Amino acid sequence: MDLIAARCPILVQLSTGVGLDVPFEERERLAELRPRMATLNPCSMTFGAGEFRNPPEGVRRLARRMRDLDVEPELEIYDTGHLEVCLQLHGEGLLDDPLQFSIVLGVRGGMAATPDNLLTMVRRLPAGASWQVIAIGRANLQLTAMGLALGGNARAGMEDTLYLRKGDLTPGNRPLVERAVRLARDLDRPVASVAEAQMLLGLPARG
C-alpha cells in the first residue's frame, strides 16, 4: 500500500475474502492496515467447489472494527439474502450511510449472471446506495453495460473475465479497463477522478 501511494494517488481497497482456505480471523486482520475501503462479505456460502466462510459474529466484529478505523465497507452480495443481512447490520448501527454494494453474479453457489437477476437485486437496494455489478464469466460485458445504463458503477479486470469479447482473450487488465471506460463514455457516464470518486463514495477524510 505504501509503495502504491508513493507512485499513484489512487484509492486503495483491500479484499478480506482473499482465499477460501484462509481462516476468517486472519482475513479480518487486513482491516488493521486502514485502506480507504475493504470488502465485507456478509454471509457464508458455497463458492464453486468450495465453501466461503463468513461467520455472523465475525462479520459483525469486522464491520464494527472497520467503522472504528474509518475503513469504508464494500458489501459483496451474491444473493438476495446477503442484502437482507447487510440491511440488518445497517439497522444495528454497524454500517453507516452511504452503503456501497457489489452485486456479484455468476459464481456457482450464488445468483446466475442474468439481466433478470441484476434487476432483482438493483430494485431491492436501499435509496442512496452506491453499487456496481461484478459479472463473472461470459456475461461480463453485457451486464457491465447494463449496470452502467442503470446508474451503477463498473468493475473491470481479469478477476472477472479473461475475454474482451467472445473468443478474444485479453492480453492484460488494461484493455478491460479501457473497454469499461468506452462503455461509460458511450452512455454519457463520465469517468470520475480520484477526488470525485472519493466524494461520490462518501469516504471519510484522512489526516
CORSULNOR-V353235 format. One line per field, one symbol per residue. phi: phi as a letter, one per 30 degrees, with the letter a starting at -180 (. if undefined). psi: psi as a letter, one per 40 degrees, with the letter a starting at -180 (. if undefined). burial: I if it has 9 or more other ideal C-beta (glycine too) atoms within 8 Angstrom, else O. A space follows every 10 residues. Layout:
phi=???
psi=???
burial=???
//
This chain:
phi=.dddddcadd dcbccccdld cceedddddd dddhddbadb cdbdadbicc bccbdedddd ddddddddch cddcdcccad dddddedddd ddidbcdddc ccccbjddjc dddbedddde dddcddeidc abccccjdde dddddddddd jdcbcblddc acbdaeicdd dldedddddd ddedddchcd dddedddedd didddcd
psi=dddddddhfi hhhihefehd ehiddddeed deefidiiih heiiihgbea hhhgiddddd ddddddddef hhhhhhheid dddddddddd deeehiiiih ihhhiehhea iigidddddd dddeiiheii iihhhhaded ddddddddde eiiiihiedd iehdihegih eadddddddd ddddddefgi hiiddddddd efhiih.
burial=OOOIIOOOOO IIIIOIIOOO OOOIOOIIOI IOOOIIIIII IIIOIOIOOO OIOIOOOIII IIIIIIIOIO IIIIIIIIII OIIOIIIOII OOOIIOOOII IIIIIIIOII IOIIOOIIII IIOOIOOOII IIIIIIIOII IIIIIIIIOI OIOIIIOIOI IOIOOOOOOI OOIOIIIOII IOIIIOIOOO OOOIOOIIOO IIIOOOO
//
